[in-house]
Amino acid sequence: MARWLRRPLRTRVIGPVYDPARDRNSRGEAGPLADSLDAVVHLPRLDPTTLAM
């Protein structure tokens, strides 16, 4: 198994309100990627968002 699959999964999560002074609080960590996810999908596409009301 590849080494990167055994490393801890570190994720940066930014919600609807972002405070740069508290950037360190916007990170989460889980177990190894291979144990935390069933699949990894990369979609090389970027679309603009729309505000849903």
C-alpha positions as CSV (number, residue, x, y, z in Angstrom):
1,M,0.0,0.0,0.0
2,A,1.2,3.5,-0.8
3,R,2.7,5.5,2.1
4,W,0.3,8.4,1.5
5,L,-2.6,6.1,2.2
6,R,-1.3,5.3,5.7
7,R,-0.7,8.9,6.8
8,P,-3.3,10.7,8.9
9,L,-5.9,12.5,6.9
10,R,-5.6,16.3,7.5
11,T,-8.3,18.5,6.2
12,R,-8.9,22.2,6.1
13,V,-12.5,23.1,6.6
14,I,-13.8,26.6,6.1
15,G,-17.5,27.1,6.7
16,P,-19.8,30.1,5.8
17,V,-18.0,32.4,8.3
18,Y,-14.2,32.5,8.1
19,D,-12.0,34.3,10.6
20,P,-8.3,34.4,9.5
21,A,-7.2,35.0,13.1
22,R,-8.6,31.5,14.0
23,D,-7.3,29.7,10.9
24,R,-5.7,27.0,13.0
25,N,-9.1,26.0,14.3
26,S,-10.2,25.3,10.7
27,R,-8.3,22.1,10.5
28,G,-9.4,18.5,11.3
29,E,-7.5,15.2,11.5
30,A,-8.7,11.7,11.1
31,G,-7.1,8.3,10.9
32,P,-5.2,7.0,7.9
33,L,-6.8,7.9,4.5
34,A,-7.2,4.2,3.7
35,D,-9.3,3.7,6.9
36,S,-11.2,7.0,6.7
37,L,-12.5,6.9,3.1
38,D,-14.1,4.4,0.8
39,A,-13.1,6.2,-2.4
40,V,-11.1,9.2,-3.6
41,V,-12.5,10.9,-6.6
42,H,-10.8,13.8,-8.4
43,L,-12.9,15.8,-10.8
44,P,-10.8,18.3,-12.7
45,R,-13.7,20.8,-13.2
46,L,-14.6,24.1,-11.5
47,D,-18.0,25.7,-11.8
48,P,-19.2,29.0,-10.3
49,T,-21.6,28.7,-7.3
50,T,-25.1,30.1,-7.1
51,L,-26.8,31.4,-4.1
52,A,-29.8,29.2,-3.1
53,M,-32.5,31.0,-1.3
